[in-house]
Amino acid sequence: MSLSSLKFLLPLLLLLVVPRISVTGDESNDDVGQQYCIADVQTPDDELQGAIKWACEQQGVDCNMIQENQPCYQPNTVKDHADFVFNSYYQKFKNQGGNCYFNGAAMITELDPSHDNCHFEYLP
């Protein structure tokens, strides 16, 4: 084997032998496949507000967290509040036939929408 072919094969061999290193240091895959229900950004605020009102009337949906001085009040937008309420409803009722539809105002995401001190619940 010539020296030039060895130079070509060495990087390929290293790719096979050197283990993958996590840049973040977080090697947990606990959130893989988790689904959250959030508001569709294209839905008008008045439709989102109606869906929030309906969801908050359902027993077990946590709407207290979007009240003033609570962890999910900020940012104080209809869309952000809808994200939290829609997900609260979805997590509570998804195993009982509930869905993430809200008359087309919501959608599923696998990205955890939690932010700052506002934690979005996930239930398997």
Stockholm file with secondary structure:
# STOCKHOLM 1.0

chainA/1-124         MSLSSLKFLLPLLLLLVVPRISVTGDESNDDVGQQYCIADVQTPDDELQGAIKWACEQQGVDCNMIQENQPCYQPNTVKDHADFVFNSYYQKFKNQGGNCYFNGAAMITELDPSHDNCHFEYLP
#=GR chainA/1-124 SS CCHHHHHHHHHHHHHHHSCCCCSSSCCCCTTTTCCEEEECTTSCHHHHHHHHHHHHTSTTCCCGGGSTTSTTCCSCCHHHHHHHHHHHHHHHHGGGTCCSCGGGTEEEESSCCCBTTBCCCCCC
#=GC SS_cons         CCHHHHHHHHHHHHHHHSCCCCSSSCCCCTTTTCCEEEECTTSCHHHHHHHHHHHHTSTTCCCGGGSTTSTTCCSCCHHHHHHHHHHHHHHHHGGGTCCSCGGGTEEEESSCCCBTTBCCCCCC
//
